[in-house]
């Protein structure tokens, strides 16, 4: 079973990101589940959501304490809580930022992961470019597909189109594809 934990703030699409990833896995014939965990339901409040993906039925219904991947939609949360709690030694890390891991004071944590498993993605900037708003979730899902290979980018795009119709869906697909291609290009160069 592959487990993903998303961290962000209300209004960034953290819950939707887990749901879209779950649907993308479902499109590939996998079993998946997505669910949120949040306190006060207001814009800007910390939100955590979870996604599990497996080849067989998933019976667990509890929060993910030992994720295989962390997707951090808001890097300001790195100062507020220990987001790395439980992250597997061979896990993956995606952080929505233009700053370096050293600037974020998490270089040691990122370096402890296998080479290429910790990546920075300018997801908010890609979202502004393609969507017109700093909603990083779709772009981060594109990067997740490139980083892990767990789901294909085509499945992510289909799942986005399932969640969002028309121009909004097209814009989110464009952000996901741009993020996927950028991360795939830098991975190939490394």
C-alpha positions in Angstrom: 0.0 0.0 0.0 1.3 3.5 -0.9 0.2 6.3 1.5 0.3 10.0 0.8 -0.2 12.8 3.3 -1.1 16.3 2.0 -0.4 19.4 4.2 -1.8 22.8 3.4 -4.2 25.5 4.4 -7.9 25.8 3.9 -8.7 27.1 0.4 -5.6 25.6 -1.3 -7.4 22.5 -2.5 -5.7 20.1 -0.1 -8.8 17.9 0.2 -9.5 18.0 -3.6 -5.9 17.0 -4.3 -6.3 13.8 -2.3 -9.6 13.1 -4.0 -8.2 13.7 -7.5 -5.1 11.5 -6.8 -7.5 8.7 -5.5 -9.6 8.9 -8.7 -6.5 8.8 -10.9 -5.4 5.6 -9.2 -8.9 4.2 -9.6 -8.8 4.9 -13.3 -5.7 2.7 -13.4 -7.6 -0.2 -11.8 -6.2 0.3 -8.3 -8.0 0.6 -5.1 -7.9 4.0 -3.5 -9.3 6.1 -0.7 -9.1 9.8 0.2 -10.2 11.6 3.2 -9.5 14.9 5.1 -8.6 15.9 8.7 -9.1 19.4 9.7 -10.3 21.4 12.7 -11.7 24.8 12.1 -13.2 25.0 8.6 -12.0 28.3 7.5 -9.7 29.7 4.8 -6.1 29.7 5.9 -6.5 27.1 8.7 -4.1 24.1 8.5 -5.6 21.1 6.7 -4.3 17.6 6.3 -5.7 15.1 3.8 -4.8 11.5 3.0 -4.7 9.2 0.1 -4.1 5.5 0.1 -3.5 3.4 -3.1 -3.2 -0.3 -3.3 -3.7 -3.2 -5.7 -6.1 -4.8 -3.3 -9.0 -3.6 -1.2 -8.1 -1.1 1.5 -9.7 -1.7 4.9 -7.8 0.9 6.9 -9.8 4.0 7.8 -7.4 5.8 10.1 -5.2 8.8 9.5 -1.8 8.1 7.8 0.9 8.1 10.4 3.7 6.7 8.3 3.4 8.2 4.8 5.3 7.0 1.8 5.0 10.6 0.4 4.4 14.1 1.8 3.0 16.8 -0.4 3.4 20.2 1.3 1.2 22.8 -0.4 2.1 25.6 2.0 5.7 25.7 3.2 4.9 28.1 6.1 3.5 25.0 7.8 7.1 23.6 8.0 7.7 26.1 10.9 4.4 25.3 12.7 4.4 21.5 13.0 6.6 18.5 12.4 5.3 17.6 9.0 8.0 14.9 8.6 6.7 12.8 11.5 6.5 9.2 10.4 7.8 9.8 6.8 9.4 6.6 5.7 13.2 6.6 5.1 12.6 5.8 1.4 9.8 8.3 1.2 9.1 11.1 -1.2 8.8 14.8 -0.5 7.2 17.5 -2.7 7.2 21.1 -1.4 5.4 24.0 -3.1 8.0 26.7 -3.0 10.6 28.6 -5.0 13.0 28.6 -2.0 15.7 26.0 -1.5 15.5 23.3 1.2 18.4 25.1 3.0 16.3 28.4 2.9 13.4 26.4 4.4 15.7 24.9 7.1 14.9 21.4 6.0 18.0 20.5 4.0 19.0 17.8 6.5 15.6 16.2 6.3 15.5 16.3 2.5 19.1 14.9 2.3 18.1 12.0 4.5 15.7 10.7 1.7 17.1 8.7 -1.2 18.6 10.8 -4.0 15.9 12.5 -6.1 13.1 11.7 -3.6 12.9 15.3 -2.3 11.9 18.0 -4.7 10.8 21.6 -4.8 8.0 22.6 -7.2 6.9 26.2 -8.0 3.4 24.9 -8.0 1.7 28.2 -7.0 3.5 30.1 -9.7 2.5 27.5 -12.3 -1.1 27.7 -11.0 -1.1 31.5 -11.4 0.3 31.2 -14.9 -2.3 28.6 -16.0 -5.3 29.0 -13.7 -5.0 32.7 -12.7 -5.0 31.9 -9.0 -2.3 30.4 -6.6 -4.1 27.0 -6.2 -1.1 24.6 -6.2 -2.9 21.2 -6.0 -3.2 20.2 -9.7 0.4 21.3 -10.4 1.6 19.3 -7.4 -0.2 16.2 -8.6 1.5 16.5 -12.0 4.9 16.6 -10.1 3.8 13.7 -8.0 3.2 11.6 -11.1 6.6 12.5 -12.5 8.4 11.9 -9.2 6.9 8.6 -8.1 5.5 7.0 -11.3 2.7 5.7 -9.1 0.1 7.1 -11.4 0.4 8.2 -15.1 0.1 11.9 -15.9 -2.8 10.9 -18.3 -4.7 9.5 -15.3 -4.1 12.6 -13.3 -5.4 14.7 -16.2 -8.5 12.6 -16.6 -9.1 12.8 -12.9 -8.8 16.6 -13.0 -11.2 16.8 -15.8 -13.6 14.6 -13.8 -13.4 17.0 -10.9 -13.5 20.2 -12.9 -15.4 20.9 -16.1 -14.6 23.2 -19.0 -12.1 26.0 -18.8 -11.3 25.4 -15.2 -10.5 21.7 -15.9 -8.4 22.7 -18.9 -6.4 25.2 -16.9 -5.8 22.8 -14.1 -4.7 20.1 -16.6 -2.3 22.6 -18.2 -0.8 23.3 -14.7 -0.4 19.6 -13.9 1.1 18.9 -17.3 3.6 21.8 -17.1 4.6 20.7 -13.6 5.0 17.1 -14.7 7.2 18.1 -17.7 9.3 20.4 -15.6 10.0 17.8 -12.9 10.6 15.1 -15.5 13.1 17.3 -17.4 15.1 18.1 -14.2 15.0 14.5 -13.1 16.4 13.4 -16.5 19.1 16.0 -16.3 20.2 14.9 -12.9 
